[in-house]
Amino acid sequence: MFGIGYILLGTAFVLRQKSLGTLSLVIGIFAIVTGLGFASILMAIPALFTLTIFEILMLVFIVKAMNADGMNTEKTGSELSSVAI
């Protein structure tokens, strides 16, 4: 079940590569490899290593997205506070 979930998640990241960037493609590939490893029971142990890399890449992706979004909210927040004063 985990394998199928990671394969679906990986294909979603690969398909959204144009809008999310190159990091999305790398994350998608690692998710698909991890999913294939978990789907085949023999490769489940090596899939734990690719899962670790996948999780680290997801954290990098989230931090990158938060920093990009944080800059936009800071600008609107300062504009709103200056209007309220």
Biopython code that builds the backbone (N, CA, C, O; Angstrom):
import numpy as np
from Bio.PDB.StructureBuilder import StructureBuilder

atoms = [
    (1, "MET", "N", (0.823, -1.198, 0.000)),
    (1, "MET", "CA", (0.000, 0.000, 0.000)),
    (1, "MET", "C", (0.870, 1.266, 0.000)),
    (1, "MET", "O", (0.572, 2.232, -0.702)),
    (2, "PHE", "N", (1.944, 1.248, 0.792)),
    (2, "PHE", "CA", (2.833, 2.410, 0.807)),
    (2, "PHE", "C", (3.471, 2.622, -0.559)),
    (2, "PHE", "O", (3.640, 3.754, -1.012)),
    (3, "GLY", "N", (3.819, 1.526, -1.204)),
    (3, "GLY", "CA", (4.447, 1.620, -2.517)),
    (3, "GLY", "C", (3.551, 2.294, -3.539)),
    (3, "GLY", "O", (4.001, 3.149, -4.302)),
    (4, "ILE", "N", (2.295, 1.912, -3.553)),
    (4, "ILE", "CA", (1.359, 2.521, -4.494)),
    (4, "ILE", "C", (1.176, 4.003, -4.193)),
    (4, "ILE", "O", (1.090, 4.823, -5.107)),
    (5, "GLY", "N", (1.118, 4.338, -2.924)),
    (5, "GLY", "CA", (0.976, 5.746, -2.541)),
    (5, "GLY", "C", (2.165, 6.592, -2.979)),
    (5, "GLY", "O", (1.989, 7.701, -3.482)),
    (6, "TYR", "N", (3.366, 6.075, -2.791)),
    (6, "TYR", "CA", (4.558, 6.822, -3.203)),
    (6, "TYR", "C", (4.666, 6.924, -4.724)),
    (6, "TYR", "O", (5.143, 7.931, -5.247)),
    (7, "ILE", "N", (4.228, 5.893, -5.426)),
    (7, "ILE", "CA", (4.244, 5.962, -6.890)),
    (7, "ILE", "C", (3.286, 7.042, -7.376)),
    (7, "ILE", "O", (3.630, 7.813, -8.272)),
    (8, "LEU", "N", (2.091, 7.109, -6.799)),
    (8, "LEU", "CA", (1.127, 8.141, -7.182)),
    (8, "LEU", "C", (1.628, 9.542, -6.834)),
    (8, "LEU", "O", (1.477, 10.477, -7.621)),
    (9, "LEU", "N", (2.224, 9.677, -5.650)),
    (9, "LEU", "CA", (2.773, 10.973, -5.254)),
    (9, "LEU", "C", (3.909, 11.389, -6.177)),
    (9, "LEU", "O", (4.012, 12.556, -6.556)),
    (10, "GLY", "N", (4.756, 10.440, -6.536)),
    (10, "GLY", "CA", (5.874, 10.735, -7.431)),
    (10, "GLY", "C", (5.428, 11.158, -8.814)),
    (10, "GLY", "O", (5.994, 12.083, -9.398)),
    (11, "THR", "N", (4.412, 10.484, -9.344)),
    (11, "THR", "CA", (3.927, 10.880, -10.664)),
    (11, "THR", "C", (3.296, 12.270, -10.626)),
    (11, "THR", "O", (3.385, 13.019, -11.599)),
    (12, "ALA", "N", (2.670, 12.612, -9.523)),
    (12, "ALA", "CA", (2.101, 13.961, -9.406)),
    (12, "ALA", "C", (3.206, 15.018, -9.419)),
    (12, "ALA", "O", (3.060, 16.059, -10.060)),
    (13, "PHE", "N", (4.299, 14.758, -8.721)),
    (13, "PHE", "CA", (5.415, 15.711, -8.727)),
    (13, "PHE", "C", (6.063, 15.800, -10.105)),
    (13, "PHE", "O", (6.448, 16.887, -10.536)),
    (14, "VAL", "N", (6.187, 14.678, -10.795)),
    (14, "VAL", "CA", (6.793, 14.696, -12.128)),
    (14, "VAL", "C", (5.901, 15.458, -13.110)),
    (14, "VAL", "O", (6.400, 16.213, -13.944)),
    (15, "LEU", "N", (4.594, 15.264, -13.013)),
    (15, "LEU", "CA", (3.684, 15.956, -13.918)),
    (15, "LEU", "C", (3.620, 17.459, -13.649)),
    (15, "LEU", "O", (3.344, 18.229, -14.569)),
    (16, "ARG", "N", (3.867, 17.893, -12.419)),
    (16, "ARG", "CA", (3.816, 19.310, -12.066)),
    (16, "ARG", "C", (5.193, 19.980, -12.144)),
    (16, "ARG", "O", (5.394, 21.053, -11.574)),
    (17, "GLN", "N", (6.136, 19.352, -12.847)),
    (17, "GLN", "CA", (7.504, 19.854, -12.902)),
    (17, "GLN", "C", (7.593, 21.233, -13.525)),
    (17, "GLN", "O", (8.399, 22.049, -13.079)),
    (18, "LYS", "N", (6.800, 21.519, -14.530)),
    (18, "LYS", "CA", (6.887, 22.825, -15.198)),
    (18, "LYS", "C", (6.476, 23.956, -14.278)),
    (18, "LYS", "O", (7.062, 25.038, -14.327)),
    (19, "SER", "N", (5.484, 23.725, -13.445)),
    (19, "SER", "CA", (5.022, 24.804, -12.575)),
    (19, "SER", "C", (5.787, 24.858, -11.256)),
    (19, "SER", "O", (5.872, 25.922, -10.643)),
    (20, "LEU", "N", (6.345, 23.732, -10.805)),
    (20, "LEU", "CA", (7.024, 23.710, -9.510)),
    (20, "LEU", "C", (8.546, 23.769, -9.615)),
    (20, "LEU", "O", (9.210, 24.084, -8.629)),
    (21, "GLY", "N", (9.108, 23.477, -10.773)),
    (21, "GLY", "CA", (10.551, 23.582, -10.950)),
    (21, "GLY", "C", (11.249, 22.232, -11.023)),
    (21, "GLY", "O", (10.622, 21.176, -10.942)),
    (22, "THR", "N", (12.560, 22.299, -11.177)),
    (22, "THR", "CA", (13.372, 21.102, -11.351)),
    (22, "THR", "C", (13.411, 20.252, -10.092)),
    (22, "THR", "O", (13.494, 19.026, -10.171)),
    (23, "LEU", "N", (13.352, 20.895, -8.931)),
    (23, "LEU", "CA", (13.356, 20.145, -7.672)),
    (23, "LEU", "C", (12.164, 19.201, -7.602)),
    (23, "LEU", "O", (12.255, 18.126, -7.010)),
    (24, "SER", "N", (11.064, 19.592, -8.196)),
    (24, "SER", "CA", (9.876, 18.741, -8.231)),
    (24, "SER", "C", (10.140, 17.466, -9.028)),
    (24, "SER", "O", (9.664, 16.395, -8.649)),
    (25, "LEU", "N", (10.881, 17.562, -10.110)),
    (25, "LEU", "CA", (11.214, 16.382, -10.908)),
    (25, "LEU", "C", (12.085, 15.422, -10.112)),
    (25, "LEU", "O", (11.856, 14.213, -10.136)),
    (26, "VAL", "N", (13.075, 15.944, -9.411)),
    (26, "VAL", "CA", (13.970, 15.101, -8.609)),
    (26, "VAL", "C", (13.191, 14.425, -7.488)),
    (26, "VAL", "O", (13.384, 13.238, -7.226)),
    (27, "ILE", "N", (12.312, 15.174, -6.826)),
    (27, "ILE", "CA", (11.491, 14.601, -5.761)),
    (27, "ILE", "C", (10.586, 13.508, -6.326)),
    (27, "ILE", "O", (10.416, 12.457, -5.709)),
    (28, "GLY", "N", (10.010, 13.757, -7.490)),
    (28, "GLY", "CA", (9.137, 12.769, -8.107)),
    (28, "GLY", "C", (9.859, 11.485, -8.455)),
    (28, "GLY", "O", (9.319, 10.395, -8.263)),
    (29, "ILE", "N", (11.066, 11.602, -8.961)),
    (29, "ILE", "CA", (11.844, 10.404, -9.313)),
    (29, "ILE", "C", (12.170, 9.592, -8.060)),
    (29, "ILE", "O", (12.037, 8.369, -8.061)),
    (30, "PHE", "N", (12.594, 10.269, -6.995)),
    (30, "PHE", "CA", (12.892, 9.546, -5.758)),
    (30, "PHE", "C", (11.641, 8.916, -5.168)),
    (30, "PHE", "O", (11.719, 7.831, -4.592)),
    (31, "ALA", "N", (10.491, 9.565, -5.295)),
    (31, "ALA", "CA", (9.244, 8.988, -4.784)),
    (31, "ALA", "C", (8.850, 7.754, -5.581)),
    (31, "ALA", "O", (8.393, 6.766, -5.007)),
    (32, "ILE", "N", (9.021, 7.801, -6.896)),
    (32, "ILE", "CA", (8.676, 6.640, -7.719)),
    (32, "ILE", "C", (9.609, 5.466, -7.424)),
    (32, "ILE", "O", (9.159, 4.325, -7.318)),
    (33, "VAL", "N", (10.908, 5.745, -7.290)),
    (33, "VAL", "CA", (11.863, 4.673, -6.968)),
    (33, "VAL", "C", (11.552, 4.081, -5.600)),
    (33, "VAL", "O", (11.623, 2.866, -5.416)),
    (34, "THR", "N", (11.206, 4.939, -4.638)),
    (34, "THR", "CA", (10.844, 4.450, -3.312)),
    (34, "THR", "C", (9.576, 3.609, -3.369)),
    (34, "THR", "O", (9.496, 2.553, -2.741)),
    (35, "GLY", "N", (8.592, 4.076, -4.119)),
    (35, "GLY", "CA", (7.351, 3.319, -4.255)),
    (35, "GLY", "C", (7.549, 1.968, -4.909)),
    (35, "GLY", "O", (6.956, 0.975, -4.486)),
    (36, "LEU", "N", (8.379, 1.925, -5.935)),
    (36, "LEU", "CA", (8.663, 0.640, -6.580)),
    (36, "LEU", "C", (9.396, -0.301, -5.629)),
    (36, "LEU", "O", (9.173, -1.511, -5.640)),
    (37, "GLY", "N", (10.265, 0.265, -4.814)),
    (37, "GLY", "CA", (10.973, -0.560, -3.836)),
    (37, "GLY", "C", (10.042, -1.132, -2.781)),
    (37, "GLY", "O", (10.173, -2.295, -2.399)),
    (38, "PHE", "N", (9.098, -0.318, -2.306)),
    (38, "PHE", "CA", (8.158, -0.812, -1.316)),
    (38, "PHE", "C", (7.134, -1.767, -1.925)),
    (38, "PHE", "O", (6.660, -2.676, -1.243)),
    (39, "ALA", "N", (6.788, -1.578, -3.187)),
    (39, "ALA", "CA", (5.831, -2.466, -3.841)),
    (39, "ALA", "C", (6.419, -3.862, -4.033)),
    (39, "ALA", "O", (5.715, -4.862, -3.891)),
    (40, "SER", "N", (7.714, -3.927, -4.358)),
    (40, "SER", "CA", (8.369, -5.235, -4.431)),
    (40, "SER", "C", (8.986, -5.505, -3.063)),
    (40, "SER", "O", (9.813, -4.729, -2.585)),
    (41, "ILE", "N", (8.601, -6.553, -2.467)),
    (41, "ILE", "CA", (8.982, -6.814, -1.074)),
    (41, "ILE", "C", (10.487, -7.012, -0.929)),
    (41, "ILE", "O", (11.047, -6.691, 0.119)),
    (42, "LEU", "N", (11.148, -7.527, -1.949)),
    (42, "LEU", "CA", (12.587, -7.786, -1.869)),
    (42, "LEU", "C", (13.420, -6.510, -1.786)),
    (42, "LEU", "O", (14.503, -6.513, -1.201)),
    (43, "MET", "N", (12.926, -5.433, -2.360)),
    (43, "MET", "CA", (13.686, -4.181, -2.387)),
    (43, "MET", "C", (13.243, -3.193, -1.302)),
    (43, "MET", "O", (13.566, -2.007, -1.379)),
    (44, "ALA", "N", (12.516, -3.663, -0.308)),
    (44, "ALA", "CA", (11.993, -2.767, 0.724)),
    (44, "ALA", "C", (13.107, -2.169, 1.583)),
    (44, "ALA", "O", (13.022, -1.003, 1.968)),
    (45, "ILE", "N", (14.126, -2.928, 1.883)),
    (45, "ILE", "CA", (15.227, -2.405, 2.709)),
    (45, "ILE", "C", (16.008, -1.321, 1.971)),
    (45, "ILE", "O", (16.239, -0.264, 2.559)),
    (46, "PRO", "N", (16.432, -1.515, 0.710)),
    (46, "PRO", "CA", (17.084, -0.405, -0.001)),
    (46, "PRO", "C", (16.156, 0.788, -0.221)),
    (46, "PRO", "O", (16.617, 1.923, -0.339)),
    (47, "ALA", "N", (14.856, 0.531, -0.277)),
    (47, "ALA", "CA", (13.908, 1.635, -0.451)),
    (47, "ALA", "C", (13.885, 2.551, 0.761)),
    (47, "ALA", "O", (13.488, 3.711, 0.645)),
    (48, "LEU", "N", (14.297, 2.063, 1.910)),
    (48, "LEU", "CA", (14.367, 2.926, 3.100)),
    (48, "LEU", "C", (15.411, 4.022, 2.923)),
    (48, "LEU", "O", (15.241, 5.124, 3.443)),
    (49, "PHE", "N", (16.477, 3.737, 2.203)),
    (49, "PHE", "CA", (17.496, 4.753, 1.950)),
    (49, "PHE", "C", (16.988, 5.813, 0.976)),
    (49, "PHE", "O", (17.232, 7.004, 1.167)),
    (50, "THR", "N", (16.284, 5.379, -0.068)),
    (50, "THR", "CA", (15.715, 6.365, -0.988)),
    (50, "THR", "C", (14.584, 7.148, -0.327)),
    (50, "THR", "O", (14.341, 8.304, -0.672)),
    (51, "LEU", "N", (13.893, 6.518, 0.623)),
    (51, "LEU", "CA", (12.855, 7.219, 1.376)),
    (51, "LEU", "C", (13.459, 8.340, 2.210)),
    (51, "LEU", "O", (12.877, 9.419, 2.322)),
    (52, "THR", "N", (14.620, 8.089, 2.792)),
    (52, "THR", "CA", (15.293, 9.115, 3.586)),
    (52, "THR", "C", (15.678, 10.302, 2.710)),
    (52, "THR", "O", (15.480, 11.451, 3.106)),
    (53, "ILE", "N", (16.219, 10.043, 1.542)),
    (53, "ILE", "CA", (16.587, 11.117, 0.617)),
    (53, "ILE", "C", (15.337, 11.861, 0.158)),
    (53, "ILE", "O", (15.343, 13.087, 0.046)),
    (54, "PHE", "N", (14.262, 11.112, -0.109)),
    (54, "PHE", "CA", (12.999, 11.717, -0.523)),
    (54, "PHE", "C", (12.467, 12.662, 0.556)),
    (54, "PHE", "O", (12.025, 13.770, 0.249)),
    (55, "GLU", "N", (12.507, 12.232, 1.805)),
    (55, "GLU", "CA", (11.992, 13.067, 2.904)),
    (55, "GLU", "C", (12.834, 14.330, 3.082)),
    (55, "GLU", "O", (12.288, 15.399, 3.354)),
    (56, "ILE", "N", (14.147, 14.222, 2.932)),
    (56, "ILE", "CA", (15.013, 15.406, 3.037)),
    (56, "ILE", "C", (14.716, 16.379, 1.904)),
    (56, "ILE", "O", (14.663, 17.589, 2.123)),
    (57, "LEU", "N", (14.522, 15.858, 0.698)),
    (57, "LEU", "CA", (14.177, 16.718, -0.442)),
    (57, "LEU", "C", (12.816, 17.382, -0.244)),
    (57, "LEU", "O", (12.626, 18.531, -0.642)),
    (58, "MET", "N", (11.874, 16.673, 0.364)),
    (58, "MET", "CA", (10.571, 17.273, 0.648)),
    (58, "MET", "C", (10.701, 18.418, 1.647)),
    (58, "MET", "O", (10.030, 19.441, 1.509)),
    (59, "LEU", "N", (11.555, 18.255, 2.646)),
    (59, "LEU", "CA", (11.780, 19.343, 3.610)),
    (59, "LEU", "C", (12.401, 20.558, 2.930)),
    (59, "LEU", "O", (12.024, 21.694, 3.216)),
    (60, "VAL", "N", (13.353, 20.317, 2.030)),
    (60, "VAL", "CA", (13.965, 21.420, 1.282)),
    (60, "VAL", "C", (12.918, 22.117, 0.426)),
    (60, "VAL", "O", (12.903, 23.343, 0.328)),
    (61, "PHE", "N", (12.042, 21.329, -0.193)),
    (61, "PHE", "CA", (10.985, 21.885, -1.032)),
    (61, "PHE", "C", (10.015, 22.734, -0.219)),
    (61, "PHE", "O", (9.603, 23.806, -0.661)),
    (62, "ILE", "N", (9.650, 22.257, 0.966)),
    (62, "ILE", "CA", (8.726, 23.005, 1.820)),
    (62, "ILE", "C", (9.354, 24.301, 2.297)),
    (62, "ILE", "O", (8.699, 25.343, 2.294)),
    (63, "VAL", "N", (10.620, 24.251, 2.711)),
    (63, "VAL", "CA", (11.303, 25.470, 3.166)),
    (63, "VAL", "C", (11.428, 26.466, 2.019)),
    (63, "VAL", "O", (11.246, 27.668, 2.214)),
    (64, "LYS", "N", (11.736, 25.971, 0.832)),
    (64, "LYS", "CA", (11.837, 26.846, -0.328)),
    (64, "LYS", "C", (10.494, 27.498, -0.642)),
    (64, "LYS", "O", (10.438, 28.686, -0.959)),
    (65, "ALA", "N", (9.421, 26.730, -0.556)),
    (65, "ALA", "CA", (8.084, 27.272, -0.815)),
    (65, "ALA", "C", (7.676, 28.268, 0.262)),
    (65, "ALA", "O", (7.042, 29.278, -0.043)),
    (66, "MET", "N", (8.026, 28.002, 1.510)),
    (66, "MET", "CA", (7.681, 28.924, 2.591)),
    (66, "MET", "C", (8.446, 30.231, 2.470)),
    (66, "MET", "O", (7.895, 31.297, 2.744)),
    (67, "ASN", "N", (9.705, 30.164, 2.064)),
    (67, "ASN", "CA", (10.483, 31.388, 1.893)),
    (67, "ASN", "C", (9.952, 32.222, 0.746)),
    (67, "ASN", "O", (9.928, 33.450, 0.835)),
    (68, "ALA", "N", (9.533, 31.591, -0.309)),
    (68, "ALA", "CA", (8.971, 32.328, -1.441)),
    (68, "ALA", "C", (7.633, 32.944, -1.057)),
    (68, "ALA", "O", (7.337, 34.074, -1.446)),
    (69, "ASP", "N", (6.823, 32.216, -0.299)),
    (69, "ASP", "CA", (5.532, 32.734, 0.136)),
    (69, "ASP", "C", (5.705, 33.740, 1.270)),
    (69, "ASP", "O", (4.927, 34.689, 1.371)),
    (70, "GLY", "N", (6.697, 33.552, 2.112)),
    (70, "GLY", "CA", (6.928, 34.451, 3.240)),
    (70, "GLY", "C", (7.295, 35.852, 2.798)),
    (70, "GLY", "O", (6.933, 36.822, 3.465)),
    (71, "MET", "N", (8.004, 35.981, 1.692)),
    (71, "MET", "CA", (8.366, 37.300, 1.188)),
    (71, "MET", "C", (7.115, 38.055, 0.741)),
    (71, "MET", "O", (7.006, 39.263, 0.949)),
    (72, "ASN", "N", (6.180, 37.345, 0.130)),
    (72, "ASN", "CA", (4.954, 37.986, -0.324)),
    (72, "ASN", "C", (4.084, 38.420, 0.844)),
    (72, "ASN", "O", (3.483, 39.494, 0.794)),
    (73, "THR", "N", (4.000, 37.605, 1.903)),
    (73, "THR", "CA", (3.156, 37.966, 3.030)),
    (73, "THR", "C", (3.769, 39.090, 3.849)),
    (73, "THR", "O", (3.047, 39.890, 4.445)),
    (74, "GLU", "N", (5.095, 39.159, 3.883)),
    (74, "GLU", "CA", (5.729, 40.259, 4.614)),
    (74, "GLU", "C", (5.420, 41.594, 3.938)),
    (74, "GLU", "O", (5.177, 42.592, 4.617)),
    (75, "LYS", "N", (5.429, 41.618, 2.620)),
    (75, "LYS", "CA", (5.135, 42.856, 1.906)),
    (75, "LYS", "C", (3.698, 43.287, 2.146)),
    (75, "LYS", "O", (3.436, 44.461, 2.408)),
    (76, "THR", "N", (2.771, 42.352, 2.058)),
    (76, "THR", "CA", (1.378, 42.721, 2.271)),
    (76, "THR", "C", (1.121, 43.055, 3.729)),
    (76, "THR", "O", (0.298, 43.916, 4.041)),
    (77, "GLY", "N", (1.828, 42.371, 4.622)),
    (77, "GLY", "CA", (1.654, 42.667, 6.044)),
    (77, "GLY", "C", (2.135, 44.063, 6.399)),
    (77, "GLY", "O", (1.490, 44.747, 7.194)),
    (78, "SER", "N", (3.255, 44.505, 5.829)),
    (78, "SER", "CA", (3.758, 45.835, 6.136)),
    (78, "SER", "C", (2.868, 46.898, 5.497)),
    (78, "SER", "O", (2.700, 47.983, 6.054)),
    (79, "GLU", "N", (2.304, 46.593, 4.340)),
    (79, "GLU", "CA", (1.393, 47.544, 3.722)),
    (79, "GLU", "C", (0.131, 47.692, 4.542)),
    (79, "GLU", "O", (-0.393, 48.795, 4.694)),
    (80, "LEU", "N", (-0.359, 46.579, 5.072)),
    (80, "LEU", "CA", (-1.560, 46.637, 5.874)),
    (80, "LEU", "C", (-1.328, 47.373, 7.179)),
    (80, "LEU", "O", (-2.191, 48.125, 7.632)),
    (81, "SER", "N", (-0.155, 47.160, 7.796)),
    (81, "SER", "CA", (0.114, 47.836, 9.055)),
    (81, "SER", "C", (0.299, 49.336, 8.848)),
    (81, "SER", "O", (-0.063, 50.126, 9.720)),
    (82, "SER", "N", (0.850, 49.735, 7.721)),
    (82, "SER", "CA", (1.011, 51.177, 7.484)),
    (82, "SER", "C", (-0.325, 51.840, 7.199)),
    (82, "SER", "O", (-0.515, 53.016, 7.510)),
    (83, "VAL", "N", (-1.255, 51.095, 6.607)),
    (83, "VAL", "CA", (-2.585, 51.628, 6.350)),
    (83, "VAL", "C", (-3.349, 51.780, 7.652)),
    (83, "VAL", "O", (-4.089, 52.747, 7.830)),
    (84, "ALA", "N", (-3.172, 50.815, 8.579)),
    (84, "ALA", "CA", (-3.905, 50.860, 9.827)),
    (84, "ALA", "C", (-3.436, 51.995, 10.720)),
    (84, "ALA", "O", (-4.209, 52.499, 11.534)),
    (85, "ILE", "N", (-2.175, 52.408, 10.581)),
    (85, "ILE", "CA", (-1.664, 53.495, 11.420)),
    (85, "ILE", "C", (-2.176, 54.774, 10.885)),
    (85, "ILE", "O", (-1.876, 55.836, 11.431)),
]
sb = StructureBuilder()
sb.init_structure("model")
sb.init_model(0)
sb.init_chain("A")
sb.init_seg("    ")
for serial, (resi, resn, name, xyz) in enumerate(atoms, 1):
    if name == "N":
        sb.init_residue(resn, " ", resi, " ")
    sb.init_atom(name, np.array(xyz, "f"), 0.0, 1.0, " ", f" {name:<3s}", serial, name[0])
structure = sb.get_structure()
